[in-house]
Amino acid sequence: MVAIGFIHEAKSYGIKFPDDFAIIGFDDIEMTSAIESPLNSIKQSILKLGEEAVNILKNIFKGKMKNL
């Protein structure tokens, strides 16, 4: 969503996407196909990211890892 917002804001200043700049989004949301030039996007597993965050917190609480 941030990448799409950036593209729209850049266009309001006369900056052309993808001619003048390149951008890559994250999360591979379906909305990326709705803009004029499709946005390249990296797919990530939200579930795996959440699981890893919980594991990091558990390790911090157990003293196995220092606060980041």
Beta strands, then each sheet from edge to edge (+ up, - down):
strand 1: 24-26
strand 2: 40-42
sheet 1: 1+ 2+
end
